[in-house]
Amino acid sequence: MRLLFFPLAKVRAPDPRRFLIASTEFLLFFLLLSHTGLLSIAAENVILYTDTQSKILLVTPVEGERYLALQDLLSTLGPVTEVEKTASVLQIKVGKHSLLFRPNSTLVVIDGILTSMGDPALVMPAGWMVPVDSISKILPRLTDRKVTFRQDAPRAFVTSQPPSRVFFEATKGILSSRVAIQVTQAAPFELKQEGKQLVVTLGNPPLEPTAEKLNYADDRIKSIVYDDADARPKIRITLSSANFDVKSSTTQEGRIFVVMVSPPQQISPPTPGTAAQSPAAPPPATAAPGGAGTKGQEKAAVLPTRGILRIVTIDPGHGGLDSGSRAANNAAVEKDVALQIAHRLRASLQQRLGLQVYLTRDADDDVSLDQRASAANTIHSDVFISIHVGFSLVQSWIGARVYVYSPIKEATPAPKPVPSGLNSTEQRPVEKPPVAHLYFRDWTKANASNFQINQALAELFESELAPLWGQEPAAPRIAPLRPSANVVMPAVMVELGNLNSETDVKQMVNPQFQARIASAITNAIQRYKPVYDAQVGSAPAGKPKAGPDIQPGKQEKTSPR
């Protein structure tokens, strides 16, 4: 774009004072434009993406306009062959197409048809140059692929399908900050940490961000910026410290990538001669220990007979400052819909199956992930159900998705060889630890041993929920979920509907449809109950059912807790 400067003051040659004033005003105006970004001195390169590759097109500023090397631009479509090249004309071929350029002319002849560019072609020492808008003026006539380019964006696309859109958002919880990255087409993600910076590299297909940066910051995250200056799409998350704990997971079949940033856990080393302890469990959420979703210090229920499914913990996702996903115009908010469904599910489980049901939150409260898991473990729950509401840029992506925690198999280290000789006490074989160590549970992987029974539970959920959307049951998804990873009982997480679908939003806020969801989950629990009774009830009586610090010789008390 050419800038036309209007005189800021009338200048008369005989009066040097007026000339000085006008010159000063002009300089200040020029500096103001440069500072605000309205006038760019340095040209920004263009990243051109095709279905199979990406390329950096160097931009050269000429008299305030942005130009590209003609050879670099056309070579993205195939080999360029010169037919005629003189001081007054350039005729070339790209594939089966013929192009004719003349210097200092905005007209181009493509296959015998005149096409106009925004600025004239130039002959420079480095070769023929054409204006940046040639991407949208010339390329569409040379390919049957879709050409997408905006003058205000540093990237262009020549692809068979529209580029995948990238959307990212961030929310802060009490114990962690969460960054979610979503793409409309499944893409591989890779996370690396470089000091205070987390770099999420996104693979194919070609990607177009909905924003260049996210206007978000908290005491853990300083900035979130989309960066593809090297033609490799990335999202850079700058942290306030390099010592945070960082965890990541992928959901929705490679469409959503979640990064969790938490302060490091301080774990004291175990005292010699004692069993190792897990990280101290946070206090339970207020809703769970006090009864069926009540607050305050009420008496909890008597522990049930081992092996009989009696207690269910429902975990309505998000809450408080963490609202979760939102529908357009705030027609529905995930934290509210999840709590409404949880209330209906609690009533259904109590009335139909006579179960004791607890909620990790019974109102719009901030409850940490560790508090949710600790609450379920404290009351010795038999089943843990986490309820969420989905949001996808793909509006047709509706239905119910059921997730289970994936155990991580770790290699067992080989035992160290025992030194020979028995003269020194330091060389004697190390005694085996007490049997109590066998019942220690790692807080961060407490649910790993339930993988098979989790799968059975999730399949029942799928079979009951999928028909509500007229779908066939799908295989349960597997992901390193929290708080499911930290509970010791069978657990599933359900993601219901799509708040980006107008039709689904109307369903999800409809009390009748919420009641159908609650009834379907109750059906799944009813079908699961004999499976639980058979598998868990057959476990040895001496093995603790919950809690990382129960000694094997102790028996669970049956008095009120």
DALINLIN-V158782 format. One record per pair of residues at least 24 apart in sequence whose ideal C-beta (glycine too) atoms are under 10 Angstrom apart, sorted by the first residue. I is the first residue (numbers start at 0). J is the second residue. Records with the same first field share a line. If there is no record, write none. Layout:
# DALINLIN-V158782
I->J / J
This chain:
# DALINLIN-V158782
0->37 / 38 / 63 / 64 / 65 / 117 / 150
1->62 / 63 / 64 / 118
2->29 / 32 / 37 / 38 / 63
4->28 / 29 / 32
38->63
39->63 / 65
42->66 / 131
43->131 / 152 / 153 / 228
44->153 / 154 / 228 / 230
45->72 / 131 / 134 / 148 / 152 / 153 / 154 / 155
46->152 / 153 / 154 / 155 / 156 / 205 / 227 / 228 / 229 / 230 / 231 / 232
47->71 / 72 / 75 / 134 / 138 / 146 / 148 / 154 / 155 / 156 / 157 / 205 / 230
48->75 / 147 / 154 / 155 / 156 / 157 / 158 / 162 / 203 / 204 / 205 / 206 / 207 / 227 / 230 / 232
49->75 / 76 / 142 / 144 / 155 / 156 / 157 / 158 / 159 / 205
50->144 / 156 / 157 / 158 / 159 / 160 / 162 / 203 / 204 / 205
51->158 / 203 / 204 / 205
52->203 / 205 / 230
53->154 / 156 / 203 / 205 / 206 / 227 / 229 / 230 / 231 / 232
54->155 / 230
55->153 / 227 / 228 / 229 / 230
56->131 / 134 / 153 / 154 / 155 / 230
57->125
58->131 / 153
59->121 / 123 / 125 / 128 / 131
61->118 / 121 / 123 / 128 / 130
62->118 / 121
63->118
64->117 / 118 / 119 / 121 / 128 / 130 / 131 / 132
65->118 / 130 / 131 / 132 / 150
66->118 / 120 / 121 / 123 / 127 / 128 / 129 / 130 / 131 / 133
67->127 / 128 / 129 / 130 / 131 / 132 / 133 / 134
68->123 / 125 / 126 / 127 / 128 / 129
69->98 / 100 / 120 / 121 / 126 / 127 / 128 / 129 / 133 / 137
70->125 / 126 / 127 / 128
71->126 / 128
72->128 / 129 / 131 / 133 / 134 / 137 / 138 / 155
73->98 / 129 / 133 / 137 / 138 / 141
75->134 / 138 / 141 / 142 / 155 / 157
76->137 / 138 / 141 / 142 / 144 / 157
77->141 / 142
84->127
86->122
87->122
89->120 / 122 / 126 / 127
91->127
93->137 / 138 / 141 / 142
94->141 / 142
95->141
96->137 / 140 / 141 / 142
98->137 / 140 / 141
100->127 / 129 / 137
102->127 / 128
105->129 / 130 / 136
107->133 / 136 / 137 / 140
109->136 / 137 / 140 / 141
110->140 / 141
112->140
114->139 / 140
117->150
131->155
147->205 / 207
149->207
152->207 / 208 / 211
153->211 / 227 / 228
154->205 / 206 / 207 / 208 / 227 / 230 / 232
155->207
156->205 / 206 / 207
157->205
158->204 / 205
159->204
160->184 / 204 / 205
161->204 / 205 / 207
162->204 / 205 / 206 / 207 / 208
163->201 / 203 / 204 / 205 / 206 / 207 / 232 / 254 / 392
164->206 / 207 / 208 / 209 / 392 / 393
165->201 / 206 / 207 / 208 / 209 / 210 / 225 / 227 / 232 / 234 / 392
166->208 / 209 / 210 / 213 / 255 / 390 / 391 / 392
167->199 / 208 / 209 / 210 / 212 / 213 / 215 / 223 / 224 / 225 / 234 / 236 / 256 / 258
168->210 / 213 / 215 / 223 / 324 / 325 / 390
169->213 / 214 / 215 / 216 / 217 / 219 / 220 / 223 / 236 / 258 / 260
170->215 / 217 / 317 / 320 / 321 / 322 / 323 / 324
171->215 / 216 / 217 / 218 / 219 / 220 / 260 / 320 / 321
172->259 / 261 / 317 / 318 / 319 / 320 / 321 / 365 / 366 / 367 / 368
173->281 / 319 / 320 / 321 / 365 / 366 / 367 / 368 / 369 / 370
174->244 / 259 / 261 / 262 / 264 / 281 / 365 / 367 / 368 / 369 / 370
175->219 / 243 / 244 / 245 / 246 / 258 / 259 / 260 / 261 / 262 / 321 / 367 / 368 / 369 / 481
176->215 / 216 / 217 / 218 / 219 / 220 / 236 / 238 / 243 / 258 / 259 / 260 / 261
177->220 / 257 / 258 / 259 / 260 / 261 / 321
178->213 / 215 / 220 / 223 / 234 / 236 / 247 / 256 / 257 / 258 / 259 / 260
179->250 / 255 / 256 / 257 / 258 / 259 / 324 / 390
180->223 / 225 / 234 / 236 / 247 / 249 / 254 / 255 / 256 / 257 / 258
181->209 / 250 / 251 / 254 / 255 / 256 / 257 / 390 / 391 / 392 / 393 / 499
182->206 / 207 / 208 / 232 / 251 / 253 / 254 / 255 / 256 / 392 / 393
183->207 / 254 / 391 / 392 / 393 / 396
184->253 / 254 / 392 / 393
185->249 / 251 / 252 / 253 / 254 / 255
186->232 / 249 / 253 / 254 / 256
187->249 / 253 / 256
188->234 / 247 / 248 / 249 / 253 / 255 / 256 / 257 / 258
189->233 / 247 / 256
190->234 / 236 / 245 / 246 / 247 / 249 / 256 / 258
191->233
192->236 / 238 / 241 / 243 / 245
193->235 / 241
194->237 / 238 / 240 / 241
195->221 / 236 / 237 / 238 / 239 / 240 / 241 / 242 / 243
196->221 / 222 / 224 / 235 / 236 / 237 / 238 / 241
197->223 / 234 / 235 / 236 / 237 / 238 / 243 / 245 / 247 / 258 / 260
198->226 / 233 / 234 / 235 / 236
199->223 / 225 / 232 / 233 / 234 / 235 / 236 / 247 / 256 / 258
200->226 / 231 / 232 / 233 / 234
201->225 / 227 / 231 / 232 / 233 / 234 / 256
202->231 / 232 / 253
203->232
205->232
206->232
207->232
208->232 / 234
209->392
217->260
218->262
219->243 / 260 / 261 / 262
220->258 / 260
223->258
234->258
236->260
246->443 / 479 / 481 / 484
247->479
248->402 / 405 / 478 / 479 / 480 / 481
249->476 / 478 / 479
250->389 / 400 / 402 / 476 / 477 / 478 / 480 / 492 / 494
251->389 / 390 / 391 / 393 / 396 / 400 / 402 / 476 / 478 / 494
252->396 / 400 / 473 / 476
254->391 / 392 / 393 / 396
255->389 / 390 / 391 / 392 / 478
257->478 / 479 / 480
259->368 / 481
261->367 / 368 / 369
264->369 / 442 / 443
266->442
272->432 / 433
273->432 / 433 / 435 / 436
274->432 / 433 / 435 / 436 / 437 / 438 / 439 / 547 / 548 / 550
275->432 / 436 / 439 / 441 / 547
276->439 / 442 / 547 / 548
277->439 / 440 / 441 / 442 / 443 / 445 / 485 / 546 / 547 / 548
278->369 / 441 / 442 / 443 / 485 / 547
279->369 / 373 / 442
280->369 / 370 / 372 / 373 / 374 / 376 / 377 / 442 / 485 / 546 / 547 / 548
281->366 / 367 / 368 / 369 / 370 / 371 / 372 / 373 / 374
282->367 / 369 / 370 / 373 / 374 / 377
283->357 / 359 / 366 / 369 / 370 / 371 / 372 / 373 / 374 / 375 / 376 / 377 / 378
284->312 / 314 / 318 / 357 / 358 / 359 / 360 / 361 / 364 / 365 / 366 / 367 / 369 / 370 / 371 / 372 / 373 / 374 / 375 / 377
285->358 / 359 / 360 / 361 / 362 / 364 / 366 / 370 / 374
286->312 / 313 / 315 / 341 / 357 / 358 / 359 / 360 / 361 / 362 / 364 / 366 / 371 / 374
287->312 / 313 / 314 / 357 / 358 / 359 / 360 / 361 / 366 / 370 / 371 / 373 / 374 / 375 / 376 / 377 / 378 / 380
288->357 / 373 / 374 / 377 / 378 / 560
289->357 / 361
290->355 / 356 / 357 / 358 / 361
291->345 / 346 / 348 / 349 / 354 / 355 / 356 / 357 / 358 / 361
292->338 / 341 / 342 / 345 / 356 / 357 / 358 / 359 / 360 / 361 / 362
293->357 / 358 / 361
294->361 / 362 / 364
298->559 / 560
299->355 / 357 / 377 / 378 / 379 / 559 / 560
300->355 / 357 / 378 / 379 / 559 / 560
301->355 / 556 / 557 / 558 / 559 / 560
302->378 / 379 / 544 / 555 / 556 / 557 / 558 / 559 / 560
303->354 / 355 / 379 / 381 / 555 / 557
304->536 / 557
305->379 / 535 / 536 / 538 / 539 / 540 / 542 / 544 / 555
306->381 / 531 / 532 / 533 / 534 / 535 / 536 / 537 / 538 / 540 / 544
307->381 / 528 / 531 / 532 / 535 / 536
308->352 / 354 / 380 / 381 / 382 / 488 / 489 / 524 / 525 / 527 / 528 / 529 / 530 / 531 / 532 / 535 / 536
309->352 / 353 / 354 / 355 / 379 / 380 / 381 / 382 / 528
310->354 / 355 / 356 / 357 / 375 / 378 / 379 / 380 / 381 / 382 / 383 / 488
311->344 / 345 / 348 / 349 / 352 / 354 / 355 / 356 / 357 / 358 / 375 / 380 / 381 / 382 / 383 / 384 / 488 / 520 / 521 / 524
312->355 / 356 / 357 / 358 / 359 / 371 / 372 / 374 / 375 / 376 / 377 / 378 / 379 / 380 / 381 / 382 / 383 / 384 / 385 / 486 / 488 / 490
313->337 / 338 / 340 / 341 / 342 / 344 / 345 / 348 / 356 / 357 / 358 / 359 / 360 / 361 / 375 / 380 / 382 / 383 / 384 / 385 / 386 / 520
314->341 / 357 / 358 / 359 / 360 / 366 / 368 / 371 / 372 / 374 / 375 / 383 / 384 / 385 / 386 / 387 / 482 / 483 / 486 / 490 / 492
315->339 / 340 / 341 / 342 / 344 / 358 / 359 / 360 / 361 / 362 / 363 / 364 / 366 / 371 / 384 / 385 / 386 / 387 / 388
316->341 / 359 / 360 / 371 / 385 / 386 / 387 / 388 / 492 / 493 / 494
317->360 / 363 / 365 / 366 / 386 / 387 / 388
318->359 / 360 / 361 / 362 / 363 / 364 / 365 / 366 / 371
319->360 / 362 / 363 / 364 / 365 / 366
320->363 / 365
321->365 / 366 / 367
322->363
323->387 / 388 / 389 / 390 / 498
324->387 / 388 / 389 / 390 / 391 / 494 / 497 / 498 / 499
325->388 / 390 / 498 / 499
326->388 / 390 / 496 / 497 / 498 / 499 / 500 / 501 / 503 / 504 / 505 / 507 / 508
327->498 / 499 / 501 / 504
328->504
330->498 / 501 / 504 / 505 / 507 / 508
331->388 / 390 / 496 / 498 / 503 / 504 / 505 / 506 / 507 / 508
332->363 / 388 / 498 / 508
333->386 / 387 / 388 / 389 / 390 / 494 / 495 / 496 / 498 / 507
334->360 / 363 / 364 / 387 / 388
335->363 / 388 / 508
336->386 / 387 / 388 / 495 / 496 / 498 / 504 / 507 / 508 / 513
337->385 / 386 / 387 / 388 / 493 / 494 / 495 / 507
338->362 / 363 / 364 / 386
339->386 / 388 / 507 / 508 / 510 / 513 / 516 / 517
340->386 / 387 / 388 / 493 / 495 / 507 / 512 / 513 / 514 / 516 / 517 / 520
341->384 / 385 / 386 / 513 / 517
342->513 / 517
343->510 / 513 / 514 / 515 / 516 / 517 / 518 / 520 / 521
344->384 / 386 / 513 / 514 / 516 / 517 / 518 / 519 / 520 / 521 / 524
345->517
346->514 / 517 / 521
347->514 / 516 / 517 / 518 / 519 / 520 / 521 / 522 / 524
348->382 / 384 / 517 / 520 / 521 / 524 / 525
349->521
350->521
351->517 / 518 / 521 / 522 / 524 / 525
352->521 / 524 / 525 / 528
354->381 / 382 / 521 / 524 / 525 / 528
355->380 / 381
356->380 / 382 / 384
358->386
359->383 / 385 / 482
366->482
367->481 / 482
368->480 / 481 / 482 / 483 / 484 / 485
369->442 / 481 / 482 / 485
370->482
371->481 / 482 / 483 / 485 / 486
372->442 / 445 / 446 / 481 / 482 / 483 / 484 / 485 / 486 / 487 / 490
373->442 / 482 / 485 / 486
374->482 / 486
375->482 / 483 / 485 / 486 / 487 / 488 / 490 / 545
376->440 / 442 / 445 / 482 / 485 / 486 / 487 / 488 / 545 / 546 / 547
377->545 / 546 / 560
378->545 / 560
379->487 / 488 / 543 / 544 / 545 / 546 / 555 / 560
380->486 / 487 / 488 / 489 / 490 / 544 / 545
381->488 / 489 / 524 / 528 / 531 / 532 / 535 / 544 / 545
382->452 / 456 / 486 / 488 / 489 / 490 / 491 / 524 / 527 / 528 / 531
383->446 / 449 / 453 / 456 / 482 / 483 / 485 / 486 / 487 / 488 / 489 / 490 / 491 / 492
384->456 / 460 / 483 / 489 / 490 / 491 / 492 / 493 / 520 / 523 / 524
385->480 / 481 / 482 / 483 / 486 / 490 / 491 / 492 / 493 / 494
386->491 / 492 / 493 / 494 / 495 / 516 / 520
387->492 / 493 / 494 / 495 / 496
388->493 / 494 / 495 / 496 / 497 / 498 / 503 / 504 / 507
389->493 / 494 / 495 / 496 / 497 / 498 / 499 / 500 / 503 / 507
390->494 / 496 / 497 / 498 / 499 / 500 / 503
391->494 / 496 / 497 / 498 / 499 / 500 / 503
392->497 / 499
393->497 / 499 / 500
394->497 / 499 / 500 / 501 / 502 / 503
395->497 / 499 / 500 / 502 / 503
396->496 / 497 / 499 / 500 / 503
397->468 / 469 / 470 / 495 / 496 / 497 / 499 / 500 / 502 / 503 / 506 / 507
398->461 / 464 / 465 / 466 / 467 / 468 / 469 / 470 / 471 / 472 / 473 / 494 / 495 / 496 / 497 / 503
399->460 / 461 / 463 / 464 / 465 / 466 / 467 / 468 / 470 / 472 / 473 / 493 / 494 / 495 / 496 / 516 / 519 / 520
400->460 / 461 / 464 / 465 / 473 / 475 / 476 / 492 / 493 / 494 / 495 / 496
401->453 / 454 / 456 / 457 / 458 / 459 / 460 / 461 / 462 / 463 / 464 / 465 / 472 / 473 / 474 / 475 / 476 / 491 / 492 / 493 / 494 / 495 / 523
402->453 / 457 / 460 / 475 / 476 / 477 / 478 / 479 / 480 / 483 / 490 / 491 / 492 / 493 / 494
403->446 / 449 / 450 / 451 / 452 / 453 / 454 / 455 / 456 / 457 / 458 / 460 / 475 / 476 / 477 / 478 / 480 / 483 / 489 / 490 / 491 / 492
404->444 / 445 / 446 / 447 / 449 / 450 / 453 / 477 / 478 / 479 / 480 / 481 / 482 / 483 / 484 / 485 / 486 / 490 / 491 / 492
405->446 / 447 / 450 / 453 / 476 / 477 / 478 / 479 / 480 / 483 / 484
406->444 / 446 / 447 / 448 / 449 / 450 / 451 / 453 / 477 / 479 / 484
407->443 / 444 / 447 / 479 / 484
408->447
409->444 / 447
433->550 / 551
434->550 / 551 / 552
435->548 / 549 / 550 / 551 / 552 / 553
436->551
437->542 / 551
438->541 / 542 / 543 / 546 / 547 / 548 / 549 / 550 / 551
439->547 / 548 / 549
440->485 / 487 / 543 / 545 / 546 / 547 / 548 / 549
441->484 / 485 / 547
442->484 / 485 / 487 / 547
443->479 / 481 / 484 / 485
444->479 / 484 / 485
445->482 / 483 / 484 / 485 / 486 / 487 / 488 / 490 / 545 / 546 / 547
446->480 / 481 / 482 / 483 / 484 / 485 / 486 / 487 / 488 / 489 / 490
447->484 / 487
448->487
449->483 / 486 / 487 / 488 / 489 / 490 / 534 / 535
450->477 / 489
451->489 / 534
452->488 / 489 / 490 / 527 / 530 / 531 / 534 / 535
453->477 / 483 / 488 / 489 / 490 / 491
454->489 / 491
455->489 / 526 / 527 / 530 / 531 / 534
456->489 / 490 / 491 / 523 / 524 / 526 / 527 / 530 / 531
457->489 / 490 / 491 / 492 / 493 / 523 / 527
458->491 / 523 / 526 / 527
459->491 / 520 / 522 / 523 / 524 / 525 / 526 / 527 / 530
460->491 / 492 / 493 / 519 / 520 / 522 / 523 / 524 / 526 / 527
461->491 / 493 / 523
462->519 / 522 / 523 / 526
463->516 / 518 / 519 / 520 / 521 / 522 / 523 / 524 / 525 / 526
464->493 / 495 / 515 / 516 / 519 / 520 / 522 / 523
465->519
466->515 / 519
467->495 / 496 / 506 / 512 / 515 / 516 / 518 / 519
468->495 / 496 / 497 / 503 / 506
486->545
487->543 / 544 / 545 / 546 / 547
488->531 / 535 / 544 / 545
489->527 / 530 / 531 / 534 / 535
491->520 / 523 / 527
493->519 / 520 / 523
495->520
